[in-house]
């Protein structure tokens, strides 16, 4: 009788711990789900950084430039998002193309495909009117 009680207790403990791991996993997913819903409910075109964040930050000055070496293994697309907190419109580009103008107080992004082999990418943000820019930026590589 004693020999069957110990395995029963062990089995009961195992069965009680498995749902707790599943619950923790679900909690993490719900946190991300809430964040994704928060971003997708916005009317503007803010990207959702759910893959690899290359760089993020703020910049004030004449022109923002960032060089990054990217490979397709980290994602087939790269997005360059900004929020323009300045007084003038800002033009953002990747490798001199895919230009998008973001008006003062607005936000926007541009994207391009990432090549199969490692390649240097140049991200720029500048004011076509020649003034200073004030931006928050995020560069994200994703599928």
MARMARRO-149632 format. One record per residue (C-alpha): x, y, z; residue in one letter. Coordinates in nm, 3 decimals. Example, Ala and Ser with C-alpha at 12.3 -4.5 7.8 and 13.67 -1.06 7.14 Angstrom:
2
+---------+---------+---------+------+
|       X |       Y |       Z | rest |
+---------+---------+---------+------+
|   1.230 |  -0.450 |   0.780 |    A |
|   1.367 |  -0.106 |   0.714 |    S |
+---------+---------+---------+------+
! end
This chain:
143
+---------+---------+---------+------+
|       X |       Y |       Z | rest |
+---------+---------+---------+------+
|   0.000 |   0.000 |   0.000 |    X |
|   0.284 |   0.243 |   0.090 |    X |
|   0.459 |   0.173 |  -0.242 |    X |
|   0.158 |   0.294 |  -0.443 |    X |
|   0.111 |   0.614 |  -0.238 |    X |
|   0.451 |   0.766 |  -0.324 |    X |
|   0.410 |   0.737 |  -0.705 |    X |
|   0.057 |   0.873 |  -0.674 |    X |
|   0.182 |   1.178 |  -0.483 |    X |
|   0.461 |   1.236 |  -0.738 |    X |
|   0.215 |   1.206 |  -1.026 |    X |
|  -0.019 |   1.452 |  -0.854 |    X |
|   0.262 |   1.706 |  -0.810 |    X |
|   0.361 |   1.675 |  -1.176 |    X |
|   0.002 |   1.726 |  -1.289 |    X |
|  -0.027 |   2.037 |  -1.071 |    X |
|   0.294 |   2.198 |  -1.204 |    X |
|   0.223 |   2.154 |  -1.577 |    X |
|  -0.077 |   2.392 |  -1.580 |    X |
|   0.122 |   2.656 |  -1.390 |    X |
|   0.387 |   2.662 |  -1.667 |    X |
|   0.117 |   2.690 |  -1.930 |    X |
|  -0.044 |   2.975 |  -1.739 |    X |
|   0.287 |   3.167 |  -1.722 |    X |
|   0.338 |   3.121 |  -2.095 |    X |
|  -0.014 |   3.246 |  -2.166 |    X |
|   0.044 |   3.553 |  -1.948 |    X |
|   0.347 |   3.652 |  -2.156 |    X |
|   0.149 |   3.606 |  -2.478 |    X |
|  -0.134 |   3.818 |  -2.341 |    X |
|   0.111 |   4.098 |  -2.258 |    X |
|   0.239 |   4.101 |  -2.618 |    X |
|  -0.114 |   4.068 |  -2.755 |    X |
|  -0.220 |   4.378 |  -2.560 |    X |
|   0.082 |   4.568 |  -2.694 |    X |
|   0.007 |   4.462 |  -3.052 |    X |
|  -0.359 |   4.559 |  -3.017 |    X |
|  -0.254 |   4.896 |  -2.875 |    X |
|  -0.036 |   4.965 |  -3.180 |    X |
|  -0.280 |   4.836 |  -3.442 |    X |
|  -0.573 |   5.032 |  -3.298 |    X |
|  -0.391 |   5.357 |  -3.366 |    X |
|  -0.499 |   5.539 |  -3.681 |    X |
|  -0.144 |   5.630 |  -3.778 |    X |
|   0.102 |   5.398 |  -3.949 |    X |
|   0.327 |   5.307 |  -3.658 |    X |
|   0.506 |   4.979 |  -3.715 |    X |
|   0.490 |   4.696 |  -3.468 |    X |
|   0.842 |   4.594 |  -3.363 |    X |
|   0.782 |   4.224 |  -3.311 |    X |
|   1.105 |   4.096 |  -3.459 |    X |
|   1.458 |   4.234 |  -3.445 |    X |
|   1.508 |   4.594 |  -3.332 |    X |
|   1.821 |   4.727 |  -3.502 |    X |
|   1.830 |   5.064 |  -3.327 |    X |
|   1.597 |   5.307 |  -3.154 |    X |
|   1.633 |   5.650 |  -3.001 |    X |
|   1.590 |   6.024 |  -3.045 |    X |
|   1.785 |   6.271 |  -3.257 |    X |
|   1.804 |   6.651 |  -3.282 |    X |
|   2.020 |   6.814 |  -3.545 |    X |
|   2.058 |   6.887 |  -3.914 |    X |
|   2.047 |   6.535 |  -4.063 |    X |
|   2.022 |   6.186 |  -3.914 |    X |
|   2.233 |   5.913 |  -4.077 |    X |
|   2.273 |   5.552 |  -3.967 |    X |
|   2.461 |   5.275 |  -4.146 |    X |
|   2.366 |   4.914 |  -4.068 |    X |
|   2.481 |   4.583 |  -4.209 |    X |
|   2.178 |   4.354 |  -4.248 |    X |
|   2.126 |   3.996 |  -4.360 |    X |
|   1.806 |   3.834 |  -4.482 |    X |
|   1.837 |   3.569 |  -4.210 |    X |
|   1.712 |   3.826 |  -3.956 |    X |
|   1.408 |   3.920 |  -4.164 |    X |
|   1.312 |   3.988 |  -4.524 |    X |
|   1.206 |   4.351 |  -4.466 |    X |
|   1.354 |   4.647 |  -4.283 |    X |
|   1.137 |   4.935 |  -4.159 |    X |
|   1.249 |   5.286 |  -4.068 |    X |
|   0.988 |   5.460 |  -3.851 |    X |
|   0.998 |   5.815 |  -3.711 |    X |
|   0.784 |   6.047 |  -3.505 |    X |
|   0.850 |   6.406 |  -3.611 |    X |
|   0.851 |   6.631 |  -3.303 |    X |
|   1.004 |   6.921 |  -3.495 |    X |
|   0.857 |   7.226 |  -3.668 |    X |
|   0.936 |   7.123 |  -4.026 |    X |
|   0.856 |   6.821 |  -4.245 |    X |
|   1.116 |   6.543 |  -4.247 |    X |
|   1.202 |   6.317 |  -4.542 |    X |
|   1.314 |   5.965 |  -4.451 |    X |
|   1.495 |   5.731 |  -4.691 |    X |
|   1.660 |   5.391 |  -4.700 |    X |
|   1.963 |   5.374 |  -4.933 |    X |
|   1.854 |   5.701 |  -5.095 |    X |
|   1.520 |   5.557 |  -5.212 |    X |
|   1.171 |   5.484 |  -5.080 |    X |
|   1.139 |   5.848 |  -4.969 |    X |
|   0.852 |   5.932 |  -4.735 |    X |
|   0.775 |   6.283 |  -4.609 |    X |
|   0.652 |   6.305 |  -4.250 |    X |
|   0.485 |   6.634 |  -4.162 |    X |
|   0.554 |   6.819 |  -3.838 |    X |
|   0.382 |   6.651 |  -3.544 |    X |
|   0.319 |   6.334 |  -3.745 |    X |
|   0.475 |   5.994 |  -3.779 |    X |
|   0.543 |   5.757 |  -4.065 |    X |
|   0.770 |   5.489 |  -4.198 |    X |
|   0.938 |   5.356 |  -4.507 |    X |
|   1.052 |   5.002 |  -4.576 |    X |
|   1.253 |   4.797 |  -4.821 |    X |
|   1.343 |   4.434 |  -4.884 |    X |
|   1.664 |   4.294 |  -4.738 |    X |
|   1.897 |   4.116 |  -4.980 |    X |
|   2.004 |   3.755 |  -4.940 |    X |
|   2.363 |   3.832 |  -4.852 |    X |
|   2.494 |   4.082 |  -4.598 |    X |
|   2.456 |   4.434 |  -4.727 |    X |
|   2.512 |   4.784 |  -4.595 |    X |
|   2.199 |   4.995 |  -4.558 |    X |
|   2.192 |   5.372 |  -4.509 |    X |
|   1.901 |   5.527 |  -4.318 |    X |
|   1.861 |   5.906 |  -4.346 |    X |
|   1.621 |   6.166 |  -4.212 |    X |
|   1.651 |   6.529 |  -4.315 |    X |
|   1.449 |   6.845 |  -4.356 |    X |
|   1.406 |   6.945 |  -4.722 |    X |
|   1.369 |   7.309 |  -4.611 |    X |
|   1.711 |   7.304 |  -4.444 |    X |
|   1.603 |   7.337 |  -4.080 |    X |
|   1.691 |   7.122 |  -3.781 |    X |
|   1.501 |   6.801 |  -3.719 |    X |
|   1.373 |   6.658 |  -3.391 |    X |
|   1.271 |   6.293 |  -3.424 |    X |
|   1.218 |   5.970 |  -3.235 |    X |
|   1.320 |   5.680 |  -3.457 |    X |
|   1.310 |   5.303 |  -3.472 |    X |
|   1.473 |   5.070 |  -3.726 |    X |
|   1.332 |   4.718 |  -3.721 |    X |
|   1.404 |   4.413 |  -3.932 |    X |
|   1.121 |   4.162 |  -3.969 |    X |
|   0.946 |   3.914 |  -4.197 |    X |
+---------+---------+---------+------+
! end
